[in-house]
């Protein structure tokens, strides 16, 4: 198993999708399937669903769910001069944290580690 690291930033509370800089010359769409905000990193779509009491991060590779059972994520929320660091852990088909979060209008920076099998 080799860890693959993904780093991306997005703003919570905006509708639509956020994409990494550069062209999008590939065939998959960046659709929010869970009502969140989508960001792409290394051809993986990450969808963050942020609520005041939970943060959920879904990962898809060309539309197919990524196995996150051995993944982790560190999310930094920046809102109104307040910084909140959160660790997301596997929960079914997503990474999740529960608690109290200042998510509305926040900016989020995520560092995600997914263990992948080597060919």
Rosetta silent file (secondary structure, phi, psi, omega in degrees, C-alpha in Angstrom):
SEQUENCE: XXXXXXXXXXXXXXXXXXXXXXXXXXXXXXXXXXXXXXXXXXXXXXXXXXXXXXXXXXXXXXXXXXXXXXXXXXXXXXXXXXXXXXXXXXXXXXXXXXXXXXXXXXXXXXXXXXXXXXX
SCORE:     score description
SCORE:     0.000 S_00000001
   1 L     0.000  136.196  179.763    0.000    0.000    0.000 S_00000001
   2 E  -124.299  129.267  178.147    1.261    3.425   -0.916 S_00000001
   3 E   -74.486  137.715  174.216   -0.262    6.637    0.495 S_00000001
   4 E  -114.602  128.800 -177.666   -1.478    9.169   -2.054 S_00000001
   5 E  -105.787  138.380  178.258   -1.851   12.731   -0.798 S_00000001
   6 E  -125.850  136.521  176.722   -4.349   15.252   -2.141 S_00000001
   7 E  -130.328  128.915  178.062   -4.446   18.942   -1.236 S_00000001
   8 E  -153.493  161.628  179.425   -7.228   21.288   -2.287 S_00000001
   9 E  -130.121  150.123  176.552   -9.073   24.386   -1.128 S_00000001
  10 E  -156.510  168.240  177.384  -12.673   25.517   -1.510 S_00000001
  11 E  -113.083  123.826 -178.909  -15.214   27.946   -0.101 S_00000001
  12 L   -79.233  141.680  176.816  -18.217   26.496    1.701 S_00000001
  13 L   100.244   -7.972  174.584  -21.578   28.031    1.039 S_00000001
  14 L   -93.030  142.339  176.957  -21.051   28.779   -2.631 S_00000001
  15 L   -85.617  159.377  179.016  -23.110   26.836   -5.110 S_00000001
  16 L    96.669 -164.374 -175.682  -21.514   25.046   -8.007 S_00000001
  17 E  -118.876  158.028  177.447  -18.155   23.376   -8.302 S_00000001
  18 L  -121.358  133.097 -177.740  -14.582   24.398   -7.698 S_00000001
  19 L  -126.675  152.745  175.217  -11.818   23.029   -9.900 S_00000001
  20 L   -65.403  156.456  179.836   -8.048   23.005   -9.839 S_00000001
  21 L   -64.768  152.347  178.005   -6.315   25.316  -12.270 S_00000001
  22 L   113.278  171.697 -178.480   -5.620   24.002  -15.735 S_00000001
  23 L   -72.233  159.693  177.498   -7.563   22.484  -18.584 S_00000001
  24 L  -121.228   72.065 -177.674  -10.240   19.885  -18.192 S_00000001
  25 L   -94.770   45.231  178.571   -9.626   17.684  -21.208 S_00000001
  26 L  -130.561  165.610 -166.978  -11.176   14.577  -19.676 S_00000001
  27 L   -88.985   -7.375 -176.817  -14.538   12.909  -20.048 S_00000001
  28 L   -92.695  151.603  179.991  -15.945   12.881  -16.518 S_00000001
  29 L   -92.538  158.498  178.609  -18.277   15.457  -15.042 S_00000001
  30 L  -110.215   86.734 -173.118  -17.855   17.195  -11.703 S_00000001
  31 L  -111.479  136.285  175.053  -21.291   16.781  -10.172 S_00000001
  32 L   -81.660  105.216 -177.563  -22.279   17.316   -6.530 S_00000001
  33 L   -86.035  -15.416 -175.118  -24.140   14.077   -5.741 S_00000001
  34 L  -121.064   13.952  178.442  -24.675   14.855   -2.046 S_00000001
  35 L    81.072   17.464 -178.397  -25.501   18.577   -2.162 S_00000001
  36 L  -104.158 -159.176  178.228  -21.967   19.720   -1.348 S_00000001
  37 E  -108.545  134.041 -176.452  -19.125   21.557   -3.039 S_00000001
  38 E  -105.925  134.524  173.130  -16.906   19.657   -5.495 S_00000001
  39 E  -131.610  146.192  179.338  -13.163   20.129   -5.961 S_00000001
  40 E  -111.350  138.161  174.433  -10.877   18.072   -8.182 S_00000001
  41 E  -144.548  124.325  179.140   -7.327   17.006   -7.341 S_00000001
  42 L    51.361   46.865  178.736   -5.301   14.517   -9.389 S_00000001
  43 L    64.828   12.994  174.177   -8.410   13.378  -11.313 S_00000001
  44 E  -107.456  130.873  174.774  -10.282   12.583   -8.081 S_00000001
  45 E   -90.497  127.382  176.176  -13.473   14.527   -7.339 S_00000001
  46 E  -112.678  127.828  178.372  -13.888   15.420   -3.671 S_00000001
  47 E  -115.491  117.970  179.074  -17.298   16.576   -2.483 S_00000001
  48 E  -100.207  122.519  175.331  -17.468   18.337    0.864 S_00000001
  49 E  -109.618  109.325 -174.751  -20.849   18.469    2.576 S_00000001
  50 E  -110.969  124.867  176.417  -20.530   20.917    5.486 S_00000001
  51 E  -129.535  161.945 -178.724  -23.207   21.352    8.130 S_00000001
  52 L   -58.388  -25.628 -177.653  -22.990   22.973   11.569 S_00000001
  53 L  -113.992    2.177  178.459  -22.884   19.519   13.232 S_00000001
  54 E  -159.520  150.612  173.346  -21.061   17.384   10.650 S_00000001
  55 E  -126.235  127.224 -179.957  -18.484   17.459    7.870 S_00000001
  56 E  -126.895  135.104  179.570  -18.589   14.752    5.203 S_00000001
  57 E  -125.725  117.885  178.872  -16.083   14.253    2.402 S_00000001
  58 E  -103.816  145.399  178.603  -16.885   11.922   -0.495 S_00000001
  59 E  -125.802  134.393  177.906  -14.276   10.864   -3.093 S_00000001
  60 E  -133.249  139.778  175.252  -14.962    9.672   -6.653 S_00000001
  61 E  -112.711  106.335 -177.712  -12.603    8.563   -9.390 S_00000001
  62 L    52.607   44.853  175.859  -14.272    9.154  -12.768 S_00000001
  63 L    88.252  -11.229 -178.941  -17.703    8.812  -11.171 S_00000001
  64 E  -101.243  135.609  179.765  -16.926    5.683   -9.137 S_00000001
  65 E   -58.471  140.657  176.314  -16.645    5.885   -5.327 S_00000001
  66 L   -90.077  138.364  176.724  -13.101    5.644   -3.967 S_00000001
  67 L   -68.194  113.461 -178.051  -12.501    3.139   -1.165 S_00000001
  68 L  -108.215   14.340 -177.381  -11.905    5.365    1.874 S_00000001
  69 L   -63.025  -24.546  178.079  -11.779    2.616    4.513 S_00000001
  70 L  -119.948   33.283 -179.025   -8.032    3.242    4.953 S_00000001
  71 E  -110.935  165.861  173.995   -8.079    6.969    4.250 S_00000001
  72 E  -150.238  161.818  178.177   -7.901   10.039    6.447 S_00000001
  73 E  -147.233  144.587  171.695   -8.277   13.779    6.007 S_00000001
  74 E  -116.339  124.120 -177.036   -7.319   16.904    7.878 S_00000001
  75 E  -116.567  131.801  174.303   -9.586   19.842    7.171 S_00000001
  76 E  -111.113  121.649  177.272   -8.861   23.426    8.179 S_00000001
  77 E  -101.355  132.047  178.076  -11.873   25.733    8.322 S_00000001
  78 E  -121.668  114.116 -178.274  -11.267   29.491    8.188 S_00000001
  79 E  -144.622  121.760  175.717  -14.277   31.673    9.051 S_00000001
  80 L    55.400   39.312  179.770  -14.359   35.218   10.392 S_00000001
  81 L    79.478    3.099  179.497  -10.774   35.133   11.635 S_00000001
  82 E  -106.481  132.157  178.648  -11.347   31.819   13.427 S_00000001
  83 E  -109.378  131.267  178.631   -9.344   28.731   12.448 S_00000001
  84 E  -130.317  121.201  177.143  -10.675   25.252   13.220 S_00000001
  85 E   -97.488  132.871 -175.311   -8.695   22.071   12.479 S_00000001
  86 E  -134.042  138.083  174.200  -10.743   18.906   12.048 S_00000001
  87 E  -102.244  128.006  177.181   -9.777   15.270   11.443 S_00000001
  88 E  -103.951  137.643 -178.055  -12.130   13.270    9.230 S_00000001
  89 E  -123.967  158.513 -179.835  -12.233    9.487    9.566 S_00000001
  90 E   -58.151  137.063  176.210  -13.789    6.713    7.479 S_00000001
  91 E  -150.571   91.984 -176.179  -17.529    6.234    7.941 S_00000001
  92 L    67.959 -122.347 -176.161  -19.032    3.962    5.306 S_00000001
  93 L   -94.454   17.044 -175.164  -18.478    5.468    1.855 S_00000001
  94 E  -147.299  169.729  169.139  -17.136    8.813    3.133 S_00000001
  95 E  -100.272  140.070 -171.733  -14.766   10.526    5.533 S_00000001
  96 E  -147.874  150.751  170.167  -16.637   12.223    8.365 S_00000001
  97 E  -137.469  141.998  175.448  -16.367   14.298   11.538 S_00000001
  98 E  -119.754  149.314 -177.882  -19.175   15.196   13.911 S_00000001
  99 L   155.548 -150.138  177.835  -19.202   18.093   16.364 S_00000001
 100 L  -114.784  121.910 -175.130  -19.798   21.829   16.156 S_00000001
 101 L  -129.443  141.072  174.023  -18.361   23.575   13.096 S_00000001
 102 L   -91.192   77.374 -171.417  -18.466   27.151   11.820 S_00000001
 103 L   -89.639  -33.381 -174.410  -19.068   25.983    8.266 S_00000001
 104 L   -60.769  120.803  178.520  -21.316   28.670    6.758 S_00000001
 105 L    72.027    6.294 -178.222  -19.247   30.885    4.469 S_00000001
 106 L   -76.252  156.553  167.958  -15.990   29.302    5.633 S_00000001
 107 E   -98.191  143.048 -178.420  -12.992   28.585    3.474 S_00000001
 108 E  -127.297  138.400  173.438  -11.707   25.026    3.748 S_00000001
 109 E  -121.323  127.652 -176.230   -8.317   23.538    3.032 S_00000001
 110 E  -120.929  137.490  170.209   -8.154   19.751    2.940 S_00000001
 111 E  -119.127  115.022 -175.314   -5.233   17.340    3.040 S_00000001
 112 E  -114.827  136.208  176.332   -6.456   13.845    2.198 S_00000001
 113 E  -119.653  121.541  177.497   -4.426   10.639    2.405 S_00000001
 114 E  -121.703  128.883  176.854   -5.732    7.563    0.611 S_00000001
 115 E   -82.953  127.757 -178.325   -3.862    4.264    0.685 S_00000001
 116 E  -121.549  144.237  176.573   -3.692    2.725   -2.758 S_00000001
 117 L   -74.823  138.921  176.568   -2.540   -0.712   -3.852 S_00000001
 118 L   -83.367  144.501  179.997    0.506   -0.778   -6.086 S_00000001
 119 L   -67.477    0.000    0.000    0.158   -2.623   -9.388 S_00000001
